[in-house]
Amino acid sequence: MKVRIFKPAKTAMQSGMGNTHEWVLEPEPSPKQVDPLMGWTSSRDTMEQVKLHFATLEEAKAHAEKNGWQYTVEQPHARPVRPKAYADNFAYTRVGRWTH
């Protein structure tokens, strides 16, 4: 079975970095089938519903190797943090004009 190991990105609904510190191991998506009666898409693979969380990348790799799974690691993208302060809105060196 093929699995992927990654760090989830922050959602668009939050400004903080919550739920982005653990590594997630999840199986690669399998091909879907169309139910002939209802037309719904489905899959017989129940492992698609499993997501395992690990504190470190090494723990996730060790778990995949112990179970004999082939894994791919997706490294997280570095996010630049720009320090900001409320006083910067009123600085004399501000590029744009400040008006109400």
Biopython code that builds the backbone (N, CA, C, O; Angstrom):
import numpy as np
from Bio.PDB.StructureBuilder import StructureBuilder

atoms = [
    (1, "MET", "N", (0.846, -1.173, 0.000)),
    (1, "MET", "CA", (0.000, 0.000, 0.000)),
    (1, "MET", "C", (0.894, 1.240, 0.000)),
    (1, "MET", "O", (1.939, 1.270, 0.650)),
    (2, "LYS", "N", (0.467, 2.248, -0.732)),
    (2, "LYS", "CA", (1.212, 3.497, -0.801)),
    (2, "LYS", "C", (0.571, 4.517, 0.128)),
    (2, "LYS", "O", (-0.649, 4.677, 0.146)),
    (3, "VAL", "N", (1.407, 5.205, 0.897)),
    (3, "VAL", "CA", (0.928, 6.245, 1.803)),
    (3, "VAL", "C", (1.767, 7.489, 1.585)),
    (3, "VAL", "O", (2.866, 7.435, 1.032)),
    (4, "ARG", "N", (1.227, 8.605, 2.031)),
    (4, "ARG", "CA", (1.990, 9.850, 1.967)),
    (4, "ARG", "C", (2.063, 10.444, 3.360)),
    (4, "ARG", "O", (1.126, 10.331, 4.151)),
    (5, "ILE", "N", (3.183, 11.074, 3.647)),
    (5, "ILE", "CA", (3.437, 11.691, 4.943)),
    (5, "ILE", "C", (3.635, 13.177, 4.692)),
    (5, "ILE", "O", (4.453, 13.571, 3.861)),
    (6, "PHE", "N", (2.880, 14.001, 5.416)),
    (6, "PHE", "CA", (2.959, 15.440, 5.194)),
    (6, "PHE", "C", (2.561, 16.181, 6.457)),
    (6, "PHE", "O", (2.001, 15.602, 7.388)),
    (7, "LYS", "N", (2.859, 17.468, 6.473)),
    (7, "LYS", "CA", (2.383, 18.369, 7.517)),
    (7, "LYS", "C", (1.248, 19.176, 6.911)),
    (7, "LYS", "O", (1.439, 19.817, 5.878)),
    (8, "PRO", "N", (0.060, 19.162, 7.533)),
    (8, "PRO", "CA", (-1.055, 19.886, 6.923)),
    (8, "PRO", "C", (-0.845, 21.396, 6.962)),
    (8, "PRO", "O", (-0.224, 21.928, 7.883)),
    (9, "ALA", "N", (-1.370, 22.069, 5.955)),
    (9, "ALA", "CA", (-1.302, 23.522, 5.898)),
    (9, "ALA", "C", (-2.407, 24.111, 6.764)),
    (9, "ALA", "O", (-3.382, 23.431, 7.083)),
    (10, "LYS", "N", (-2.257, 25.349, 7.134)),
    (10, "LYS", "CA", (-3.312, 25.990, 7.919)),
    (10, "LYS", "C", (-4.510, 26.244, 7.020)),
    (10, "LYS", "O", (-4.360, 26.466, 5.819)),
    (11, "THR", "N", (-5.687, 26.212, 7.603)),
    (11, "THR", "CA", (-6.879, 26.435, 6.807)),
    (11, "THR", "C", (-7.059, 27.921, 6.534)),
    (11, "THR", "O", (-6.449, 28.760, 7.197)),
    (12, "ALA", "N", (-7.881, 28.235, 5.576)),
    (12, "ALA", "CA", (-8.139, 29.626, 5.236)),
    (12, "ALA", "C", (-9.018, 30.297, 6.286)),
    (12, "ALA", "O", (-9.129, 31.523, 6.300)),
    (13, "MET", "N", (-9.636, 29.527, 7.153)),
    (13, "MET", "CA", (-10.553, 30.072, 8.145)),
    (13, "MET", "C", (-9.864, 30.462, 9.441)),
    (13, "MET", "O", (-10.533, 30.893, 10.380)),
    (14, "GLN", "N", (-8.546, 30.323, 9.521)),
    (14, "GLN", "CA", (-7.847, 30.673, 10.749)),
    (14, "GLN", "C", (-6.614, 31.487, 10.415)),
    (14, "GLN", "O", (-6.028, 31.332, 9.343)),
    (15, "SER", "N", (-6.225, 32.351, 11.332)),
    (15, "SER", "CA", (-5.039, 33.153, 11.096)),
    (15, "SER", "C", (-3.826, 32.558, 11.783)),
    (15, "SER", "O", (-2.695, 32.867, 11.406)),
    (16, "GLY", "N", (-4.030, 31.718, 12.777)),
    (16, "GLY", "CA", (-2.932, 31.095, 13.501)),
    (16, "GLY", "C", (-2.443, 29.837, 12.807)),
    (16, "GLY", "O", (-2.916, 29.477, 11.729)),
    (17, "MET", "N", (-1.495, 29.181, 13.442)),
    (17, "MET", "CA", (-0.893, 27.980, 12.877)),
    (17, "MET", "C", (-1.367, 26.724, 13.621)),
    (17, "MET", "O", (-0.618, 25.753, 13.727)),
    (18, "GLY", "N", (-2.593, 26.734, 14.133)),
    (18, "GLY", "CA", (-3.126, 25.588, 14.853)),
    (18, "GLY", "C", (-3.296, 24.373, 13.956)),
    (18, "GLY", "O", (-3.581, 24.506, 12.766)),
    (19, "ASN", "N", (-3.121, 23.201, 14.525)),
    (19, "ASN", "CA", (-3.257, 21.918, 13.826)),
    (19, "ASN", "C", (-2.277, 21.754, 12.675)),
    (19, "ASN", "O", (-2.568, 21.033, 11.720)),
    (20, "THR", "N", (-1.123, 22.409, 12.745)),
    (20, "THR", "CA", (-0.132, 22.276, 11.683)),
    (20, "THR", "C", (1.208, 21.776, 12.216)),
    (20, "THR", "O", (2.206, 21.811, 11.496)),
    (21, "HIS", "N", (1.245, 21.318, 13.448)),
    (21, "HIS", "CA", (2.519, 20.943, 14.053)),
    (21, "HIS", "C", (2.794, 19.446, 13.997)),
    (21, "HIS", "O", (3.933, 19.030, 14.208)),
    (22, "GLU", "N", (1.786, 18.625, 13.719)),
    (22, "GLU", "CA", (1.974, 17.186, 13.666)),
    (22, "GLU", "C", (2.090, 16.715, 12.217)),
    (22, "GLU", "O", (1.602, 17.362, 11.290)),
    (23, "TRP", "N", (2.747, 15.575, 12.054)),
    (23, "TRP", "CA", (2.853, 14.945, 10.749)),
    (23, "TRP", "C", (1.682, 13.993, 10.576)),
    (23, "TRP", "O", (1.288, 13.311, 11.521)),
    (24, "VAL", "N", (1.127, 13.945, 9.381)),
    (24, "VAL", "CA", (-0.035, 13.105, 9.083)),
    (24, "VAL", "C", (0.374, 12.039, 8.075)),
    (24, "VAL", "O", (1.041, 12.325, 7.081)),
    (25, "LEU", "N", (-0.039, 10.805, 8.350)),
    (25, "LEU", "CA", (0.176, 9.696, 7.433)),
    (25, "LEU", "C", (-1.191, 9.257, 6.935)),
    (25, "LEU", "O", (-2.050, 8.862, 7.724)),
    (26, "GLU", "N", (-1.389, 9.327, 5.629)),
    (26, "GLU", "CA", (-2.657, 8.901, 5.055)),
    (26, "GLU", "C", (-2.395, 8.148, 3.761)),
    (26, "GLU", "O", (-1.402, 8.413, 3.083)),
    (27, "PRO", "N", (-3.274, 7.211, 3.405)),
    (27, "PRO", "CA", (-3.065, 6.433, 2.180)),
    (27, "PRO", "C", (-3.316, 7.272, 0.923)),
    (27, "PRO", "O", (-4.074, 8.242, 0.933)),
    (28, "GLU", "N", (-2.665, 6.870, -0.133)),
    (28, "GLU", "CA", (-2.898, 7.519, -1.424)),
    (28, "GLU", "C", (-4.327, 7.205, -1.874)),
    (28, "GLU", "O", (-4.821, 6.105, -1.627)),
    (29, "PRO", "N", (-4.991, 8.150, -2.527)),
    (29, "PRO", "CA", (-6.362, 7.880, -2.972)),
    (29, "PRO", "C", (-6.417, 6.762, -4.009)),
    (29, "PRO", "O", (-5.574, 6.679, -4.902)),
    (30, "SER", "N", (-7.420, 5.909, -3.870)),
    (30, "SER", "CA", (-7.598, 4.809, -4.809)),
    (30, "SER", "C", (-8.642, 5.209, -5.848)),
    (30, "SER", "O", (-9.393, 6.159, -5.629)),
    (31, "PRO", "N", (-8.701, 4.501, -6.969)),
    (31, "PRO", "CA", (-9.688, 4.853, -7.995)),
    (31, "PRO", "C", (-11.117, 4.663, -7.484)),
    (31, "PRO", "O", (-11.406, 3.707, -6.765)),
    (32, "LYS", "N", (-11.986, 5.562, -7.855)),
    (32, "LYS", "CA", (-13.386, 5.517, -7.432)),
    (32, "LYS", "C", (-14.204, 4.733, -8.452)),
    (32, "LYS", "O", (-13.836, 4.611, -9.620)),
    (33, "GLN", "N", (-15.332, 4.204, -7.965)),
    (33, "GLN", "CA", (-16.259, 3.484, -8.821)),
    (33, "GLN", "C", (-17.601, 4.190, -8.766)),
    (33, "GLN", "O", (-17.948, 4.785, -7.745)),
    (34, "VAL", "N", (-18.347, 4.133, -9.835)),
    (34, "VAL", "CA", (-19.674, 4.735, -9.888)),
    (34, "VAL", "C", (-20.705, 3.639, -9.632)),
    (34, "VAL", "O", (-20.724, 2.616, -10.317)),
    (35, "ASP", "N", (-21.558, 3.865, -8.641)),
    (35, "ASP", "CA", (-22.612, 2.918, -8.329)),
    (35, "ASP", "C", (-23.634, 2.933, -9.465)),
    (35, "ASP", "O", (-24.151, 3.999, -9.797)),
    (36, "PRO", "N", (-23.945, 1.771, -10.078)),
    (36, "PRO", "CA", (-24.857, 1.785, -11.230)),
    (36, "PRO", "C", (-26.293, 2.150, -10.869)),
    (36, "PRO", "O", (-27.018, 2.677, -11.713)),
    (37, "LEU", "N", (-26.718, 1.885, -9.642)),
    (37, "LEU", "CA", (-28.100, 2.138, -9.270)),
    (37, "LEU", "C", (-28.342, 3.610, -8.936)),
    (37, "LEU", "O", (-29.255, 4.230, -9.482)),
    (38, "MET", "N", (-27.526, 4.168, -8.041)),
    (38, "MET", "CA", (-27.742, 5.530, -7.572)),
    (38, "MET", "C", (-26.865, 6.572, -8.270)),
    (38, "MET", "O", (-27.194, 7.759, -8.267)),
    (39, "GLY", "N", (-25.759, 6.139, -8.864)),
    (39, "GLY", "CA", (-24.869, 7.075, -9.529)),
    (39, "GLY", "C", (-23.865, 7.722, -8.593)),
    (39, "GLY", "O", (-23.160, 8.644, -9.002)),
    (40, "TRP", "N", (-23.776, 7.264, -7.334)),
    (40, "TRP", "CA", (-22.833, 7.827, -6.380)),
    (40, "TRP", "C", (-21.443, 7.268, -6.640)),
    (40, "TRP", "O", (-21.298, 6.139, -7.110)),
    (41, "THR", "N", (-20.441, 8.045, -6.339)),
    (41, "THR", "CA", (-19.076, 7.538, -6.430)),
    (41, "THR", "C", (-18.730, 6.880, -5.104)),
    (41, "THR", "O", (-19.085, 7.382, -4.038)),
    (42, "SER", "N", (-18.039, 5.760, -5.179)),
    (42, "SER", "CA", (-17.692, 5.028, -3.969)),
    (42, "SER", "C", (-16.374, 4.309, -4.177)),
    (42, "SER", "O", (-15.831, 4.259, -5.281)),
    (43, "SER", "N", (-15.880, 3.759, -3.089)),
    (43, "SER", "CA", (-14.652, 2.994, -3.109)),
    (43, "SER", "C", (-14.772, 1.861, -2.107)),
    (43, "SER", "O", (-15.430, 2.010, -1.077)),
    (44, "ARG", "N", (-14.150, 0.740, -2.394)),
    (44, "ARG", "CA", (-14.189, -0.393, -1.480)),
    (44, "ARG", "C", (-13.036, -0.345, -0.484)),
    (44, "ARG", "O", (-12.959, -1.183, 0.414)),
    (45, "ASP", "N", (-12.152, 0.614, -0.631)),
    (45, "ASP", "CA", (-10.989, 0.721, 0.246)),
    (45, "ASP", "C", (-11.360, 1.496, 1.508)),
    (45, "ASP", "O", (-11.597, 2.703, 1.452)),
    (46, "THR", "N", (-11.409, 0.802, 2.643)),
    (46, "THR", "CA", (-11.760, 1.478, 3.900)),
    (46, "THR", "C", (-10.583, 2.216, 4.514)),
    (46, "THR", "O", (-10.768, 2.998, 5.447)),
    (47, "MET", "N", (-9.374, 1.984, 4.009)),
    (47, "MET", "CA", (-8.204, 2.685, 4.554)),
    (47, "MET", "C", (-8.195, 4.155, 4.149)),
    (47, "MET", "O", (-7.420, 4.932, 4.708)),
    (48, "GLU", "N", (-9.024, 4.556, 3.203)),
    (48, "GLU", "CA", (-9.078, 5.969, 2.809)),
    (48, "GLU", "C", (-9.542, 6.851, 3.954)),
    (48, "GLU", "O", (-9.246, 8.045, 3.980)),
    (49, "GLN", "N", (-10.262, 6.272, 4.895)),
    (49, "GLN", "CA", (-10.806, 7.051, 5.995)),
    (49, "GLN", "C", (-9.817, 7.213, 7.143)),
    (49, "GLN", "O", (-10.101, 7.938, 8.096)),
    (50, "VAL", "N", (-8.670, 6.558, 7.072)),
    (50, "VAL", "CA", (-7.717, 6.544, 8.174)),
    (50, "VAL", "C", (-6.688, 7.650, 7.990)),
    (50, "VAL", "O", (-6.082, 7.780, 6.926)),
    (51, "LYS", "N", (-6.498, 8.444, 9.039)),
    (51, "LYS", "CA", (-5.426, 9.434, 9.092)),
    (51, "LYS", "C", (-4.714, 9.249, 10.417)),
    (51, "LYS", "O", (-5.338, 9.330, 11.475)),
    (52, "LEU", "N", (-3.417, 9.002, 10.370)),
    (52, "LEU", "CA", (-2.641, 8.813, 11.580)),
    (52, "LEU", "C", (-1.787, 10.049, 11.817)),
    (52, "LEU", "O", (-1.167, 10.561, 10.885)),
    (53, "HIS", "N", (-1.750, 10.534, 13.055)),
    (53, "HIS", "CA", (-0.988, 11.724, 13.412)),
    (53, "HIS", "C", (0.235, 11.315, 14.225)),
    (53, "HIS", "O", (0.145, 10.477, 15.122)),
    (54, "PHE", "N", (1.376, 11.915, 13.903)),
    (54, "PHE", "CA", (2.639, 11.627, 14.584)),
    (54, "PHE", "C", (3.306, 12.938, 14.960)),
    (54, "PHE", "O", (3.148, 13.948, 14.274)),
    (55, "ALA", "N", (4.050, 12.912, 16.054)),
    (55, "ALA", "CA", (4.737, 14.119, 16.522)),
    (55, "ALA", "C", (5.945, 14.454, 15.646)),
    (55, "ALA", "O", (6.244, 15.628, 15.428)),
    (56, "THR", "N", (6.640, 13.431, 15.145)),
    (56, "THR", "CA", (7.837, 13.675, 14.335)),
    (56, "THR", "C", (7.749, 12.897, 13.020)),
    (56, "THR", "O", (6.973, 11.952, 12.882)),
    (57, "LEU", "N", (8.558, 13.322, 12.078)),
    (57, "LEU", "CA", (8.623, 12.658, 10.775)),
    (57, "LEU", "C", (9.215, 11.265, 10.919)),
    (57, "LEU", "O", (8.789, 10.338, 10.231)),
    (58, "GLU", "N", (10.190, 11.107, 11.803)),
    (58, "GLU", "CA", (10.833, 9.815, 11.990)),
    (58, "GLU", "C", (9.840, 8.769, 12.505)),
    (58, "GLU", "O", (9.893, 7.609, 12.096)),
    (59, "GLU", "N", (8.935, 9.178, 13.403)),
    (59, "GLU", "CA", (7.925, 8.244, 13.906)),
    (59, "GLU", "C", (7.000, 7.784, 12.778)),
    (59, "GLU", "O", (6.653, 6.606, 12.698)),
    (60, "ALA", "N", (6.607, 8.705, 11.918)),
    (60, "ALA", "CA", (5.725, 8.357, 10.799)),
    (60, "ALA", "C", (6.427, 7.420, 9.831)),
    (60, "ALA", "O", (5.825, 6.458, 9.354)),
    (61, "LYS", "N", (7.705, 7.690, 9.531)),
    (61, "LYS", "CA", (8.460, 6.805, 8.637)),
    (61, "LYS", "C", (8.621, 5.418, 9.248)),
    (61, "LYS", "O", (8.484, 4.412, 8.551)),
    (62, "ALA", "N", (8.911, 5.358, 10.548)),
    (62, "ALA", "CA", (9.098, 4.072, 11.223)),
    (62, "ALA", "C", (7.805, 3.254, 11.194)),
    (62, "ALA", "O", (7.847, 2.039, 11.004)),
    (63, "HIS", "N", (6.672, 3.905, 11.379)),
    (63, "HIS", "CA", (5.398, 3.198, 11.357)),
    (63, "HIS", "C", (5.105, 2.647, 9.957)),
    (63, "HIS", "O", (4.623, 1.523, 9.817)),
    (64, "ALA", "N", (5.397, 3.437, 8.932)),
    (64, "ALA", "CA", (5.170, 2.972, 7.555)),
    (64, "ALA", "C", (6.097, 1.812, 7.214)),
    (64, "ALA", "O", (5.672, 0.853, 6.570)),
    (65, "GLU", "N", (7.348, 1.885, 7.634)),
    (65, "GLU", "CA", (8.294, 0.809, 7.345)),
    (65, "GLU", "C", (7.936, -0.457, 8.117)),
    (65, "GLU", "O", (8.097, -1.565, 7.604)),
    (66, "LYS", "N", (7.450, -0.296, 9.349)),
    (66, "LYS", "CA", (7.070, -1.458, 10.158)),
    (66, "LYS", "C", (5.920, -2.238, 9.514)),
    (66, "LYS", "O", (5.872, -3.465, 9.598)),
    (67, "ASN", "N", (4.999, -1.519, 8.873)),
    (67, "ASN", "CA", (3.870, -2.160, 8.220)),
    (67, "ASN", "C", (4.142, -2.535, 6.768)),
    (67, "ASN", "O", (3.284, -3.125, 6.111)),
    (68, "GLY", "N", (5.330, -2.199, 6.258)),
    (68, "GLY", "CA", (5.689, -2.565, 4.893)),
    (68, "GLY", "C", (5.037, -1.690, 3.835)),
    (68, "GLY", "O", (4.834, -2.131, 2.704)),
    (69, "TRP", "N", (4.707, -0.459, 4.191)),
    (69, "TRP", "CA", (4.068, 0.451, 3.247)),
    (69, "TRP", "C", (5.119, 1.274, 2.516)),
    (69, "TRP", "O", (6.138, 1.646, 3.098)),
    (70, "GLN", "N", (4.871, 1.555, 1.247)),
    (70, "GLN", "CA", (5.716, 2.482, 0.493)),
    (70, "GLN", "C", (5.227, 3.890, 0.813)),
    (70, "GLN", "O", (4.024, 4.150, 0.784)),
    (71, "TYR", "N", (6.138, 4.790, 1.115)),
    (71, "TYR", "CA", (5.712, 6.131, 1.510)),
    (71, "TYR", "C", (6.457, 7.199, 0.726)),
    (71, "TYR", "O", (7.586, 7.001, 0.277)),
    (72, "THR", "N", (5.789, 8.334, 0.576)),
    (72, "THR", "CA", (6.405, 9.529, 0.010)),
    (72, "THR", "C", (6.246, 10.634, 1.044)),
    (72, "THR", "O", (5.208, 10.745, 1.696)),
    (73, "VAL", "N", (7.271, 11.437, 1.185)),
    (73, "VAL", "CA", (7.269, 12.517, 2.165)),
    (73, "VAL", "C", (7.146, 13.840, 1.433)),
    (73, "VAL", "O", (7.922, 14.133, 0.523)),
    (74, "GLU", "N", (6.166, 14.637, 1.836)),
    (74, "GLU", "CA", (5.991, 15.983, 1.287)),
    (74, "GLU", "C", (6.453, 16.970, 2.350)),
    (74, "GLU", "O", (5.832, 17.103, 3.405)),
    (75, "GLN", "N", (7.537, 17.652, 2.060)),
    (75, "GLN", "CA", (8.087, 18.610, 3.020)),
    (75, "GLN", "C", (7.200, 19.853, 3.082)),
    (75, "GLN", "O", (6.665, 20.284, 2.060)),
    (76, "PRO", "N", (7.043, 20.430, 4.271)),
    (76, "PRO", "CA", (6.216, 21.637, 4.378)),
    (76, "PRO", "C", (6.904, 22.843, 3.747)),
    (76, "PRO", "O", (8.131, 22.935, 3.722)),
    (77, "HIS", "N", (6.104, 23.748, 3.247)),
    (77, "HIS", "CA", (6.627, 24.965, 2.653)),
    (77, "HIS", "C", (6.914, 25.975, 3.754)),
    (77, "HIS", "O", (6.141, 26.112, 4.702)),
    (78, "ALA", "N", (8.036, 26.683, 3.620)),
    (78, "ALA", "CA", (8.386, 27.690, 4.614)),
    (78, "ALA", "C", (7.508, 28.916, 4.413)),
    (78, "ALA", "O", (7.343, 29.396, 3.291)),
    (79, "ARG", "N", (6.961, 29.406, 5.483)),
    (79, "ARG", "CA", (6.083, 30.569, 5.421)),
    (79, "ARG", "C", (6.822, 31.763, 5.994)),
    (79, "ARG", "O", (7.238, 31.729, 7.152)),
    (80, "PRO", "N", (6.995, 32.825, 5.205)),
    (80, "PRO", "CA", (7.707, 33.984, 5.742)),
    (80, "PRO", "C", (6.840, 34.713, 6.773)),
    (80, "PRO", "O", (5.665, 34.987, 6.527)),
    (81, "VAL", "N", (7.421, 35.015, 7.902)),
    (81, "VAL", "CA", (6.708, 35.741, 8.948)),
    (81, "VAL", "C", (7.211, 37.172, 8.939)),
    (81, "VAL", "O", (8.390, 37.432, 9.176)),
    (82, "ARG", "N", (6.309, 38.087, 8.666)),
    (82, "ARG", "CA", (6.663, 39.500, 8.638)),
    (82, "ARG", "C", (6.169, 40.146, 9.924)),
    (82, "ARG", "O", (4.961, 40.230, 10.141)),
    (83, "PRO", "N", (7.077, 40.604, 10.782)),
    (83, "PRO", "CA", (6.615, 41.229, 12.026)),
    (83, "PRO", "C", (5.897, 42.539, 11.722)),
    (83, "PRO", "O", (6.370, 43.358, 10.934)),
    (84, "LYS", "N", (4.752, 42.715, 12.362)),
    (84, "LYS", "CA", (3.947, 43.909, 12.138)),
    (84, "LYS", "C", (3.580, 44.518, 13.480)),
    (84, "LYS", "O", (3.515, 43.831, 14.499)),
    (85, "ALA", "N", (3.344, 45.800, 13.458)),
    (85, "ALA", "CA", (2.884, 46.499, 14.648)),
    (85, "ALA", "C", (1.807, 47.496, 14.218)),
    (85, "ALA", "O", (1.814, 47.993, 13.092)),
    (86, "TYR", "N", (0.895, 47.773, 15.127)),
    (86, "TYR", "CA", (-0.172, 48.712, 14.838)),
    (86, "TYR", "C", (0.386, 50.104, 14.569)),
    (86, "TYR", "O", (-0.183, 50.855, 13.777)),
    (87, "ALA", "N", (1.491, 50.453, 15.218)),
    (87, "ALA", "CA", (2.090, 51.775, 15.043)),
    (87, "ALA", "C", (2.616, 51.987, 13.626)),
    (87, "ALA", "O", (2.791, 53.129, 13.201)),
    (88, "ASP", "N", (2.870, 50.916, 12.896)),
    (88, "ASP", "CA", (3.349, 51.053, 11.522)),
    (88, "ASP", "C", (2.319, 51.715, 10.615)),
    (88, "ASP", "O", (2.687, 52.266, 9.578)),
    (89, "ASN", "N", (1.036, 51.678, 10.979)),
    (89, "ASN", "CA", (0.006, 52.339, 10.187)),
    (89, "ASN", "C", (0.159, 53.851, 10.200)),
    (89, "ASN", "O", (-0.319, 54.524, 9.287)),
    (90, "PHE", "N", (0.814, 54.397, 11.213)),
    (90, "PHE", "CA", (0.938, 55.844, 11.373)),
    (90, "PHE", "C", (2.373, 56.329, 11.217)),
    (90, "PHE", "O", (2.674, 57.464, 11.584)),
    (91, "ALA", "N", (3.259, 55.506, 10.686)),
    (91, "ALA", "CA", (4.668, 55.869, 10.554)),
    (91, "ALA", "C", (4.849, 56.930, 9.466)),
    (91, "ALA", "O", (4.110, 56.961, 8.482)),
    (92, "TYR", "N", (5.840, 57.791, 9.661)),
    (92, "TYR", "CA", (6.150, 58.810, 8.664)),
    (92, "TYR", "C", (6.758, 58.199, 7.414)),
    (92, "TYR", "O", (6.702, 58.800, 6.341)),
    (93, "THR", "N", (7.330, 57.029, 7.537)),
    (93, "THR", "CA", (7.972, 56.372, 6.384)),
    (93, "THR", "C", (6.991, 55.498, 5.621)),
    (93, "THR", "O", (7.405, 54.725, 4.757)),
    (94, "ARG", "N", (5.723, 55.598, 5.913)),
    (94, "ARG", "CA", (4.708, 54.794, 5.231)),
    (94, "ARG", "C", (4.652, 55.190, 3.765)),
    (94, "ARG", "O", (4.693, 56.378, 3.443)),
    (95, "VAL", "N", (4.560, 54.208, 2.869)),
    (95, "VAL", "CA", (4.610, 54.465, 1.428)),
    (95, "VAL", "C", (3.334, 55.145, 0.963)),
    (95, "VAL", "O", (3.407, 56.157, 0.265)),
    (96, "GLY", "N", (2.182, 54.631, 1.320)),
    (96, "GLY", "CA", (0.914, 55.184, 0.864)),
    (96, "GLY", "C", (0.407, 56.239, 1.833)),
    (96, "GLY", "O", (0.893, 56.350, 2.958)),
    (97, "ARG", "N", (-0.571, 57.008, 1.387)),
    (97, "ARG", "CA", (-1.179, 58.023, 2.244)),
    (97, "ARG", "C", (-2.084, 57.343, 3.252)),
    (97, "ARG", "O", (-2.666, 56.294, 2.975)),
    (98, "TRP", "N", (-2.195, 57.946, 4.417)),
    (98, "TRP", "CA", (-3.099, 57.424, 5.427)),
    (98, "TRP", "C", (-4.235, 58.421, 5.583)),
    (98, "TRP", "O", (-4.010, 59.581, 5.928)),
    (99, "THR", "N", (-5.425, 57.977, 5.334)),
    (99, "THR", "CA", (-6.602, 58.826, 5.508)),
    (99, "THR", "C", (-7.696, 58.018, 6.173)),
    (99, "THR", "O", (-7.643, 56.788, 6.216)),
    (100, "HIS", "N", (-8.671, 58.712, 6.681)),
    (100, "HIS", "CA", (-9.814, 57.991, 7.266)),
    (100, "HIS", "C", (-10.658, 57.569, 6.141)),
    (100, "HIS", "O", (-11.694, 56.938, 6.349)),
]
sb = StructureBuilder()
sb.init_structure("model")
sb.init_model(0)
sb.init_chain("A")
sb.init_seg("    ")
for serial, (resi, resn, name, xyz) in enumerate(atoms, 1):
    if name == "N":
        sb.init_residue(resn, " ", resi, " ")
    sb.init_atom(name, np.array(xyz, "f"), 0.0, 1.0, " ", f" {name:<3s}", serial, name[0])
structure = sb.get_structure()
